[in-house]
Amino acid sequence: MPSEHYLKYKEGIKKRTKDWRKRNPEKVKEIRKRYREKHKDQINASHRNWRKRNPEKVKAFPSNNPEKQRKYRARLKEKIFKLLGGECSNPFNLPHPDWCNDWRCLQIDHINGNGKKEIGSFQSYGGYQRFVLEQIMNGSKDYQLLCANCNWIKGRRG
């Protein structure tokens, strides 16, 4: 049961606490991190219990629905392709048949390399695609569209 002092000054205490959290976000982050580390098993058990009690909500999450994930990634890819021109940049001036600019043949290329390293820094490909879309929308010129043939040649030429 809360103390008499707390009950009497509850609103002021809440306001000071809220103000302190706003002024010290790094300390709050560290405190929360230590709490999560200390109570990891308890938190995981609580999450498991919630998932057992709410299976319909769990299924609604895109991360648990492969079809929603696929559609979401396809929409991201479509936006990226539109922003990058929708066709192969053709850096080698190769003759391209019409099918070469079919979206199924196009790939996102990192102009300066390091694509594999960049992709590997994300937990999911959808997260990587969101990052690329954000970079392109912010004016980045580090990406281009290549057909699979041009991308293969570029990767082998260095």
OpenMM code with the backbone's topology and positions (N, CA, C; nanometers):
from openmm import Vec3, app, unit

residues = "MET PRO SER GLU HIS TYR LEU LYS TYR LYS GLU GLY ILE LYS LYS ARG THR LYS ASP TRP ARG LYS ARG ASN PRO GLU LYS VAL LYS GLU ILE ARG LYS ARG TYR ARG GLU LYS HIS LYS ASP GLN ILE ASN ALA SER HIS ARG ASN TRP ARG LYS ARG ASN PRO GLU LYS VAL LYS ALA PHE PRO SER ASN ASN PRO GLU LYS GLN ARG LYS TYR ARG ALA ARG LEU LYS GLU LYS ILE PHE LYS LEU LEU GLY GLY GLU CYS SER ASN PRO PHE ASN LEU PRO HIS PRO ASP TRP CYS ASN ASP TRP ARG CYS LEU GLN ILE ASP HIS ILE ASN GLY ASN GLY LYS LYS GLU ILE GLY SER PHE GLN SER TYR GLY GLY TYR GLN ARG PHE VAL LEU GLU GLN ILE MET ASN GLY SER LYS ASP TYR GLN LEU LEU CYS ALA ASN CYS ASN TRP ILE LYS GLY ARG ARG GLY".split()
positions = [
    Vec3(0.0844, -0.1182, 0.0000),
    Vec3(0.0000, 0.0000, 0.0000),
    Vec3(0.0885, 0.1239, 0.0000),
    Vec3(0.0562, 0.2230, -0.0849),
    Vec3(0.1363, 0.3452, -0.0914),
    Vec3(0.1361, 0.4199, 0.0419),
    Vec3(0.2483, 0.4868, 0.0650),
    Vec3(0.2592, 0.5628, 0.1891),
    Vec3(0.1665, 0.6842, 0.1872),
    Vec3(0.1426, 0.7363, 0.3058),
    Vec3(0.0563, 0.8538, 0.3212),
    Vec3(0.1183, 0.9737, 0.2488),
    Vec3(0.2518, 0.9861, 0.2618),
    Vec3(0.3240, 1.0955, 0.1967),
    Vec3(0.3029, 1.0894, 0.0449),
    Vec3(0.3168, 0.9690, -0.0115),
    Vec3(0.3008, 0.9536, -0.1566),
    Vec3(0.1596, 0.9925, -0.1993),
    Vec3(0.0620, 0.9446, -0.1276),
    Vec3(-0.0772, 0.9745, -0.1631),
    Vec3(-0.1053, 1.1242, -0.1583),
    Vec3(-0.0443, 1.1907, -0.0601),
    Vec3(-0.0669, 1.3344, -0.0438),
    Vec3(-0.0029, 1.4150, -0.1574),
    Vec3(0.1175, 1.3722, -0.2022),
    Vec3(0.1940, 1.4481, -0.3014),
    Vec3(0.2065, 1.3746, -0.4360),
    Vec3(0.1148, 1.2861, -0.4618),
    Vec3(0.1187, 1.1983, -0.5784),
    Vec3(0.1385, 1.2749, -0.7105),
    Vec3(0.0580, 1.3770, -0.7339),
    Vec3(0.0656, 1.4502, -0.8604),
    Vec3(0.1997, 1.5202, -0.8779),
    Vec3(0.2501, 1.5823, -0.7735),
    Vec3(0.3798, 1.6501, -0.7809),
    Vec3(0.4922, 1.5516, -0.8063),
    Vec3(0.4863, 1.4363, -0.7408),
    Vec3(0.5888, 1.3330, -0.7600),
    Vec3(0.5862, 1.2831, -0.9039),
    Vec3(0.4670, 1.2589, -0.9553),
    Vec3(0.4544, 1.2122, -1.0931),
    Vec3(0.5122, 1.3151, -1.1912),
    Vec3(0.4828, 1.4428, -1.1683),
    Vec3(0.5310, 1.5479, -1.2576),
    Vec3(0.6829, 1.5576, -1.2533),
    Vec3(0.7419, 1.5535, -1.1316),
    Vec3(0.8877, 1.5610, -1.1196),
    Vec3(0.9547, 1.4406, -1.1853),
    Vec3(0.8941, 1.3236, -1.1689),
    Vec3(0.9488, 1.2026, -1.2295),
    Vec3(0.9454, 1.2134, -1.3821),
    Vec3(0.8345, 1.2604, -1.4347),
    Vec3(0.8201, 1.2761, -1.5789),
    Vec3(0.9218, 1.3775, -1.6318),
    Vec3(0.9374, 1.4878, -1.5612),
    Vec3(1.0345, 1.5895, -1.6013),
    Vec3(1.1762, 1.5336, -1.5992),
    Vec3(1.2100, 1.4559, -1.4949),
    Vec3(1.3432, 1.3976, -1.4840),
    Vec3(1.3700, 1.3025, -1.6015),
    Vec3(1.2696, 1.2239, -1.6375),
    Vec3(1.2853, 1.1302, -1.7500),
    Vec3(1.3094, 1.2045, -1.8813),
    Vec3(1.2434, 1.3190, -1.8986),
    Vec3(1.2640, 1.3985, -2.0200),
    Vec3(1.4054, 1.4556, -2.0247),
    Vec3(1.4563, 1.4976, -1.9083),
    Vec3(1.5901, 1.5573, -1.9020),
    Vec3(1.7016, 1.4539, -1.9091),
    Vec3(1.6725, 1.3275, -1.8760),
    Vec3(1.7760, 1.2241, -1.8665),
    Vec3(1.7416, 1.0985, -1.9477),
    Vec3(1.7210, 1.1127, -2.0782),
    Vec3(1.6803, 0.9956, -2.1575),
    Vec3(1.7843, 0.8838, -2.1584),
    Vec3(1.9117, 0.9196, -2.1548),
    Vec3(2.0159, 0.8160, -2.1556),
    Vec3(2.0153, 0.7356, -2.0254),
    Vec3(1.9941, 0.8039, -1.9131),
    Vec3(1.9866, 0.7329, -1.7848),
    Vec3(1.8649, 0.6411, -1.7808),
    Vec3(1.7527, 0.6902, -1.8325),
    Vec3(1.6298, 0.6100, -1.8371),
    Vec3(1.6546, 0.4854, -1.9225),
    Vec3(1.7196, 0.5050, -2.0363),
    Vec3(1.7498, 0.3933, -2.1257),
    Vec3(1.8375, 0.2901, -2.0542),
    Vec3(1.9376, 0.3367, -1.9822),
    Vec3(2.0284, 0.2468, -1.9097),
    Vec3(1.9550, 0.1724, -1.7976),
    Vec3(1.8696, 0.2432, -1.7254),
    Vec3(1.7921, 0.1802, -1.6173),
    Vec3(1.7016, 0.0712, -1.6735),
    Vec3(1.6348, 0.1020, -1.7835),
    Vec3(1.5458, 0.0032, -1.8465),
    Vec3(1.6248, -0.1173, -1.8974),
    Vec3(1.7408, -0.0904, -1.9529),
    Vec3(1.8256, -0.1992, -2.0028),
    Vec3(1.8683, -0.2920, -1.8889),
    Vec3(1.9122, -0.2326, -1.7768),
    Vec3(1.9524, -0.3142, -1.6610),
    Vec3(1.8349, -0.3952, -1.6082),
    Vec3(1.7163, -0.3335, -1.6056),
    Vec3(1.5970, -0.4031, -1.5587),
    Vec3(1.5668, -0.5231, -1.6482),
    Vec3(1.5717, -0.5005, -1.7798),
    Vec3(1.5438, -0.6102, -1.8733),
    Vec3(1.6444, -0.7239, -1.8581),
    Vec3(1.7715, -0.6889, -1.8379),
    Vec3(1.8744, -0.7923, -1.8193),
    Vec3(1.8494, -0.8715, -1.6918),
    Vec3(1.8149, -0.8016, -1.5863),
    Vec3(1.7945, -0.8656, -1.4563),
    Vec3(1.6691, -0.9528, -1.4542),
    Vec3(1.5645, -0.9109, -1.5254),
    Vec3(1.4357, -0.9804, -1.5218),
    Vec3(1.4017, -1.0469, -1.6552),
    Vec3(1.5032, -1.0868, -1.7313),
    Vec3(1.4840, -1.1417, -1.8650),
    Vec3(1.3870, -1.2606, -1.8666),
    Vec3(1.4078, -1.3554, -1.7772),
    Vec3(1.3223, -1.4753, -1.7747),
    Vec3(1.1770, -1.4396, -1.7427),
    Vec3(1.1589, -1.3505, -1.6474),
    Vec3(1.0243, -1.3086, -1.6080),
    Vec3(0.9535, -1.2369, -1.7241),
    Vec3(1.0255, -1.1504, -1.7933),
    Vec3(0.9686, -1.0771, -1.9065),
    Vec3(0.9329, -1.1737, -2.0186),
    Vec3(1.0239, -1.2680, -2.0497),
    Vec3(0.9968, -1.3654, -2.1557),
    Vec3(0.8757, -1.4518, -2.1211),
    Vec3(0.8641, -1.4921, -1.9949),
    Vec3(0.7492, -1.5727, -1.9526),
    Vec3(0.6196, -1.4930, -1.9687),
    Vec3(0.6235, -1.3667, -1.9321),
    Vec3(0.5066, -1.2809, -1.9460),
    Vec3(0.4661, -1.2689, -2.0933),
    Vec3(0.5654, -1.2532, -2.1826),
    Vec3(0.5374, -1.2430, -2.3261),
    Vec3(0.4797, -1.3738, -2.3794),
    Vec3(0.5360, -1.4871, -2.3360),
    Vec3(0.4827, -1.6169, -2.3796),
    Vec3(0.3377, -1.6340, -2.3357),
    Vec3(0.3083, -1.5976, -2.2110),
    Vec3(0.1713, -1.6090, -2.1599),
    Vec3(0.0752, -1.5203, -2.2397),
    Vec3(0.1177, -1.3994, -2.2724),
    Vec3(0.0320, -1.3095, -2.3500),
    Vec3(0.0038, -1.3707, -2.4871),
    Vec3(0.1091, -1.4265, -2.5503),
    Vec3(0.0895, -1.4874, -2.6822),
    Vec3(-0.0048, -1.6069, -2.6757),
    Vec3(0.0004, -1.6832, -2.5670),
    Vec3(-0.0913, -1.7972, -2.5512),
    Vec3(-0.2353, -1.7498, -2.5329),
    Vec3(-0.2533, -1.6398, -2.4591),
    Vec3(-0.3882, -1.5877, -2.4335),
    Vec3(-0.4469, -1.5124, -2.5525),
    Vec3(-0.3625, -1.4653, -2.6449),
    Vec3(-0.4075, -1.3806, -2.7552),
    Vec3(-0.3606, -1.4324, -2.8919),
    Vec3(-0.3933, -1.5553, -2.9268),
    Vec3(-0.3429, -1.6099, -3.0540),
    Vec3(-0.3920, -1.5325, -3.1768),
    Vec3(-0.5139, -1.4769, -3.1700),
    Vec3(-0.5656, -1.4024, -3.2850),
    Vec3(-0.4869, -1.2735, -3.3072),
    Vec3(-0.4413, -1.2095, -3.2000),
    Vec3(-0.3610, -1.0884, -3.2137),
    Vec3(-0.2213, -1.1225, -3.2646),
    Vec3(-0.1685, -1.2356, -3.2195),
    Vec3(-0.0357, -1.2788, -3.2644),
    Vec3(-0.0379, -1.3047, -3.4144),
    Vec3(-0.1430, -1.3697, -3.4630),
    Vec3(-0.1547, -1.3980, -3.6067),
    Vec3(-0.1683, -1.2703, -3.6885),
    Vec3(-0.2223, -1.1667, -3.6286),
    Vec3(-0.2432, -1.0404, -3.7007),
    Vec3(-0.1125, -0.9653, -3.7248),
    Vec3(-0.0075, -0.9939, -3.6451),
    Vec3(0.1197, -0.9251, -3.6634),
    Vec3(0.1791, -0.9643, -3.7977),
    Vec3(0.2247, -0.8675, -3.8765),
    Vec3(0.2847, -0.9014, -4.0058),
    Vec3(0.4021, -0.9985, -3.9925),
    Vec3(0.4771, -0.9894, -3.8839),
    Vec3(0.5926, -1.0782, -3.8675),
    Vec3(0.5515, -1.2238, -3.8525),
    Vec3(0.4259, -1.2498, -3.8217),
    Vec3(0.3776, -1.3866, -3.8073),
    Vec3(0.2899, -1.4285, -3.9245),
    Vec3(0.2854, -1.3463, -4.0274),
    Vec3(0.2004, -1.3745, -4.1409),
    Vec3(0.2834, -1.3623, -4.2693),
    Vec3(0.3342, -1.4744, -4.3211),
    Vec3(0.4226, -1.4693, -4.4383),
    Vec3(0.3620, -1.3983, -4.5589),
    Vec3(0.2318, -1.4127, -4.5787),
    Vec3(0.1675, -1.3483, -4.6928),
    Vec3(0.1721, -1.1960, -4.6793),
    Vec3(0.1447, -1.1451, -4.5580),
    Vec3(0.1517, -1.0000, -4.5355),
    Vec3(0.2955, -0.9506, -4.5534),
    Vec3(0.3916, -1.0296, -4.5045),
    Vec3(0.5322, -0.9916, -4.5196),
    Vec3(0.5694, -0.9815, -4.6670),
    Vec3(0.5293, -1.0796, -4.7464),
    Vec3(0.5617, -1.0826, -4.8883),
    Vec3(0.5027, -0.9607, -4.9596),
    Vec3(0.3763, -0.9301, -4.9312),
    Vec3(0.3115, -0.8152, -4.9943),
    Vec3(0.3774, -0.6838, -4.9524),
    Vec3(0.4145, -0.6737, -4.8258),
    Vec3(0.4787, -0.5528, -4.7750),
    Vec3(0.6132, -0.5314, -4.8444),
    Vec3(0.6939, -0.6379, -4.8539),
    Vec3(0.8242, -0.6254, -4.9196),
    Vec3(0.8076, -0.5922, -5.0680),
    Vec3(0.7046, -0.6484, -5.1309),
    Vec3(0.6788, -0.6183, -5.2727),
    Vec3(0.6449, -0.4699, -5.2907),
    Vec3(0.5662, -0.4127, -5.1981),
    Vec3(0.5326, -0.2690, -5.2071),
    Vec3(0.6577, -0.1832, -5.1887),
    Vec3(0.7432, -0.2213, -5.0940),
    Vec3(0.8678, -0.1462, -5.0738),
    Vec3(0.9542, -0.1510, -5.1996),
    Vec3(0.9668, -0.2714, -5.2553),
    Vec3(1.0483, -0.2901, -5.3752),
    Vec3(0.9936, -0.2062, -5.4909),
    Vec3(0.8631, -0.2040, -5.5053),
    Vec3(0.8002, -0.1255, -5.6113),
    Vec3(0.8318, 0.0234, -5.5956),
    Vec3(0.8243, 0.0743, -5.4731),
    Vec3(0.8552, 0.2163, -5.4482),
    Vec3(1.0011, 0.2461, -5.4823),
    Vec3(1.0914, 0.1566, -5.4388),
    Vec3(1.2343, 0.1755, -5.4659),
    Vec3(1.2590, 0.1761, -5.6159),
    Vec3(1.2005, 0.0790, -5.6865),
    Vec3(1.2210, 0.0694, -5.8312),
    Vec3(1.1696, 0.1936, -5.9025),
    Vec3(1.0547, 0.2455, -5.8616),
    Vec3(1.0016, 0.3675, -5.9240),
    Vec3(1.0961, 0.4847, -5.9033),
    Vec3(1.1490, 0.4983, -5.7805),
    Vec3(1.2395, 0.6098, -5.7513),
    Vec3(1.3717, 0.5977, -5.8273),
    Vec3(1.4121, 0.4737, -5.8594),
    Vec3(1.5382, 0.4525, -5.9308),
    Vec3(1.5195, 0.4438, -6.0823),
    Vec3(1.4000, 0.4735, -6.1303),
    Vec3(1.3778, 0.4812, -6.2741),
    Vec3(1.3095, 0.3618, -6.3366),
    Vec3(1.3009, 0.2506, -6.2682),
    Vec3(1.2255, 0.1354, -6.3172),
    Vec3(1.2905, 0.0546, -6.4269),
    Vec3(1.4181, 0.0836, -6.4601),
    Vec3(1.4859, 0.0030, -6.5612),
    Vec3(1.6349, -0.0031, -6.5329),
    Vec3(1.7010, -0.0965, -6.5985),
    Vec3(1.8441, -0.1176, -6.5768),
    Vec3(1.9228, 0.0080, -6.6151),
    Vec3(2.0181, 0.0457, -6.5317),
    Vec3(2.1029, 0.1620, -6.5608),
    Vec3(2.1988, 0.1333, -6.6755),
    Vec3(2.2225, 0.0053, -6.7048),
    Vec3(2.3055, -0.0401, -6.8166),
    Vec3(2.4418, 0.0298, -6.8199),
    Vec3(2.5235, 0.0128, -6.7159),
    Vec3(2.6521, 0.0817, -6.7108),
    Vec3(2.7535, 0.0321, -6.8139),
    Vec3(2.7284, -0.0834, -6.8764),
    Vec3(2.8235, -0.1401, -6.9721),
    Vec3(2.7782, -0.1214, -7.1172),
    Vec3(2.6686, -0.0479, -7.1375),
    Vec3(2.6123, -0.0225, -7.2708),
    Vec3(2.5885, -0.1516, -7.3486),
    Vec3(2.5333, -0.2492, -7.2803),
    Vec3(2.5014, -0.3766, -7.3437),
    Vec3(2.3663, -0.3688, -7.4117),
    Vec3(2.3479, -0.4434, -7.5204),
    Vec3(2.2135, -0.4486, -7.5790),
    Vec3(2.1212, -0.5243, -7.4834),
    Vec3(2.0081, -0.4654, -7.4509),
    Vec3(1.9145, -0.5255, -7.3570),
    Vec3(1.7845, -0.5631, -7.4276),
    Vec3(1.7447, -0.6896, -7.4183),
    Vec3(1.6118, -0.7242, -7.4693),
    Vec3(1.5051, -0.6621, -7.3787),
    Vec3(1.3822, -0.6542, -7.4273),
    Vec3(1.2734, -0.5927, -7.3509),
    Vec3(1.2531, -0.6585, -7.2153),
    Vec3(1.2677, -0.7909, -7.2094),
    Vec3(1.2420, -0.8614, -7.0838),
    Vec3(1.3436, -0.8277, -6.9762),
    Vec3(1.4553, -0.7664, -7.0140),
    Vec3(1.5594, -0.7332, -6.9155),
    Vec3(1.5131, -0.6275, -6.8160),
    Vec3(1.4140, -0.5473, -6.8545),
    Vec3(1.3643, -0.4448, -6.7637),
    Vec3(1.2379, -0.4882, -6.6904),
    Vec3(1.2073, -0.6156, -6.6996),
    Vec3(1.0985, -0.6728, -6.6203),
    Vec3(1.1407, -0.6644, -6.4735),
    Vec3(1.0499, -0.6268, -6.3849),
    Vec3(1.0844, -0.6060, -6.2440),
    Vec3(1.1437, -0.7315, -6.1806),
    Vec3(1.1109, -0.8492, -6.2337),
    Vec3(1.1648, -0.9732, -6.1765),
    Vec3(1.3123, -0.9913, -6.2075),
    Vec3(1.3638, -0.9194, -6.3083),
    Vec3(1.5055, -0.9288, -6.3450),
    Vec3(1.5888, -0.8185, -6.2801),
    Vec3(1.5227, -0.7161, -6.2281),
    Vec3(1.5959, -0.6008, -6.1741),
    Vec3(1.6410, -0.6244, -6.0307),
    Vec3(1.7570, -0.5669, -5.9990),
    Vec3(1.8156, -0.5798, -5.8663),
    Vec3(1.8682, -0.4441, -5.8212),
    Vec3(1.8637, -0.4223, -5.6912),
    Vec3(1.9176, -0.2984, -5.6342),
    Vec3(2.0685, -0.3166, -5.6217),
    Vec3(2.1429, -0.2231, -5.6791),
    Vec3(2.2891, -0.2316, -5.6758),
    Vec3(2.3459, -0.1155, -5.5956),
    Vec3(2.4508, -0.1433, -5.5206),
    Vec3(2.5231, -0.0403, -5.4464),
    Vec3(2.6344, 0.0101, -5.5370),
    Vec3(2.6252, 0.1319, -5.5800),
    Vec3(2.7198, 0.1864, -5.6769),
    Vec3(2.8637, 0.1727, -5.6273),
    Vec3(2.8870, 0.1986, -5.4997),
    Vec3(3.0226, 0.1938, -5.4454),
    Vec3(3.0571, 0.0605, -5.3803),
    Vec3(2.9783, -0.0417, -5.4035),
    Vec3(3.0046, -0.1724, -5.3430),
    Vec3(2.9544, -0.1790, -5.1994),
    Vec3(2.9998, -0.2757, -5.1241),
    Vec3(2.9631, -0.2985, -4.9838),
    Vec3(2.8174, -0.3364, -4.9637),
    Vec3(2.7500, -0.3812, -5.0683),
    Vec3(2.6093, -0.4187, -5.0561),
    Vec3(2.5879, -0.5357, -4.9623),
    Vec3(2.6722, -0.6377, -4.9743),
    Vec3(2.6576, -0.7563, -4.8901),
    Vec3(2.6749, -0.7195, -4.7425),
    Vec3(2.7727, -0.6357, -4.7153),
    Vec3(2.7976, -0.5923, -4.5775),
    Vec3(2.6789, -0.5108, -4.5246),
    Vec3(2.6250, -0.4210, -4.6080),
    Vec3(2.5120, -0.3378, -4.5661),
    Vec3(2.3879, -0.4228, -4.5395),
    Vec3(2.3593, -0.5163, -4.6294),
    Vec3(2.2429, -0.6028, -4.6119),
    Vec3(2.2568, -0.6848, -4.4839),
    Vec3(2.3766, -0.7335, -4.4574),
    Vec3(2.4023, -0.8158, -4.3393),
    Vec3(2.3866, -0.7425, -4.2076),
    Vec3(2.3863, -0.6106, -4.2107),
    Vec3(2.3745, -0.5344, -4.0865),
    Vec3(2.2290, -0.5217, -4.0404),
    Vec3(2.1339, -0.5769, -4.1187),
    Vec3(1.9921, -0.5700, -4.0837),
    Vec3(1.9417, -0.7079, -4.0432),
    Vec3(1.8457, -0.7104, -3.9518),
    Vec3(1.7881, -0.8370, -3.9056),
    Vec3(1.6967, -0.8987, -4.0094),
    Vec3(1.6371, -0.8165, -4.0942),
    Vec3(1.5449, -0.8685, -4.1945),
    Vec3(1.5661, -0.7938, -4.3256),
    Vec3(1.5283, -0.8578, -4.4351),
    Vec3(1.5411, -0.7928, -4.5647),
    Vec3(1.4424, -0.6772, -4.5772),
    Vec3(1.3266, -0.6903, -4.5131),
    Vec3(1.2304, -0.5801, -4.5129),
    Vec3(1.2882, -0.4565, -4.4451),
    Vec3(1.3618, -0.4760, -4.3364),
    Vec3(1.4276, -0.3646, -4.2678),
    Vec3(1.5309, -0.2988, -4.3565),
    Vec3(1.6044, -0.3819, -4.4306),
    Vec3(1.7038, -0.3298, -4.5247),
    Vec3(1.6342, -0.2486, -4.6340),
    Vec3(1.5236, -0.3013, -4.6888),
    Vec3(1.4523, -0.2294, -4.7942),
    Vec3(1.3983, -0.0954, -4.7439),
    Vec3(1.3486, -0.0923, -4.6195),
    Vec3(1.3013, 0.0347, -4.5625),
    Vec3(1.4158, 0.1348, -4.5557),
    Vec3(1.5332, 0.0864, -4.5159),
    Vec3(1.6515, 0.1725, -4.5062),
    Vec3(1.6871, 0.2288, -4.6439),
    Vec3(1.6915, 0.1426, -4.7457),
    Vec3(1.7262, 0.1866, -4.8810),
    Vec3(1.6247, 0.2891, -4.9312),
    Vec3(1.4961, 0.2610, -4.9104),
    Vec3(1.3917, 0.3545, -4.9531),
    Vec3(1.4108, 0.4902, -4.8864),
    Vec3(1.4382, 0.4889, -4.7569),
    Vec3(1.4592, 0.6138, -4.6834),
    Vec3(1.5807, 0.6885, -4.7377),
    Vec3(1.6889, 0.6164, -4.7658),
    Vec3(1.8104, 0.6790, -4.8188),
    Vec3(1.7832, 0.7451, -4.9544),
    Vec3(1.7128, 0.6729, -5.0411),
    Vec3(1.6824, 0.7256, -5.1745),
    Vec3(1.5918, 0.8480, -5.1638),
    Vec3(1.4923, 0.8409, -5.0763),
    Vec3(1.4013, 0.9540, -5.0591),
    Vec3(1.4734, 1.0759, -5.0020),
    Vec3(1.5828, 1.0532, -4.9282),
    Vec3(1.6624, 1.1633, -4.8731),
    Vec3(1.7685, 1.2124, -4.9715),
    Vec3(1.7653, 1.1598, -5.0955),
    Vec3(1.8547, 1.2112, -5.1990),
    Vec3(1.9827, 1.1330, -5.2207),
    Vec3(1.9967, 1.0166, -5.1617),
    Vec3(2.1181, 0.9373, -5.1790),
    Vec3(2.1331, 0.8923, -5.3233),
    Vec3(2.2542, 0.8991, -5.3741),
    Vec3(2.2856, 0.8526, -5.5101),
    Vec3(2.3714, 0.7256, -5.5033),
    Vec3(2.3637, 0.6530, -5.3926),
    Vec3(2.4461, 0.5341, -5.3720),
    Vec3(2.3855, 0.4073, -5.4305),
    Vec3(2.2654, 0.4165, -5.4868),
    Vec3(2.1964, 0.2978, -5.5369),
    Vec3(2.1551, 0.3170, -5.6817),
    Vec3(2.1495, 0.2055, -5.7534),
    Vec3(2.1011, 0.2064, -5.8905),
    Vec3(2.0327, 0.0733, -5.9180),
    Vec3(1.9528, 0.0695, -6.0234),
    Vec3(1.8902, -0.0554, -6.0649),
    Vec3(1.9738, -0.1164, -6.1755),
    Vec3(2.0005, -0.2458, -6.1621),
    Vec3(2.0684, -0.3196, -6.2672),
    Vec3(1.9890, -0.4458, -6.2954),
    Vec3(1.9931, -0.4905, -6.4204),
    Vec3(1.9351, -0.6209, -6.4492),
    Vec3(2.0309, -0.7245, -6.3903),
    Vec3(1.9844, -0.8456, -6.3785),
    Vec3(2.0667, -0.9504, -6.3182),
    Vec3(2.1977, -0.9694, -6.3955),
    Vec3(2.1912, -0.9571, -6.5287),
    Vec3(2.3122, -0.9740, -6.6098),
    Vec3(2.4162, -0.8664, -6.5781),
    Vec3(2.3742, -0.7407, -6.5804),
    Vec3(2.4679, -0.6305, -6.5524),
    Vec3(2.5221, -0.6392, -6.4099),
    Vec3(2.4363, -0.6761, -6.3156),
    Vec3(2.4808, -0.6867, -6.1766),
    Vec3(2.5850, -0.7985, -6.1628),
    Vec3(2.5651, -0.9087, -6.2333),
    Vec3(2.6596, -1.0195, -6.2304),
    Vec3(2.7939, -0.9751, -6.2898),
    Vec3(2.7884, -0.9070, -6.4031),
    Vec3(2.9113, -0.8599, -6.4675),
    Vec3(2.9836, -0.7611, -6.3776),
    Vec3(2.9099, -0.6684, -6.3191),
    Vec3(2.9711, -0.5680, -6.2307),
    Vec3(3.0391, -0.6362, -6.1124),
    Vec3(2.9734, -0.7355, -6.0558),
    Vec3(3.0296, -0.8073, -5.9409),
    Vec3(3.1560, -0.8820, -5.9760),
    Vec3(3.1685, -0.9287, -6.0990),
    Vec3(3.2868, -1.0039, -6.1419),
    Vec3(3.3994, -0.9134, -6.1913),
    Vec3(3.3631, -0.7940, -6.2369),
    Vec3(3.4646, -0.6993, -6.2866),
    Vec3(3.5332, -0.6235, -6.1744),
    Vec3(3.4576, -0.6069, -6.0636),
    Vec3(3.5162, -0.5357, -5.9505),
    Vec3(3.4906, -0.3936, -5.9482),
] * unit.nanometer
topology = app.Topology()
chain = topology.addChain("A")
for resn in residues:
    res = topology.addResidue(resn, chain)
    for name in ("N", "CA", "C"):
        topology.addAtom(name, app.Element.getBySymbol(name[0]), res)
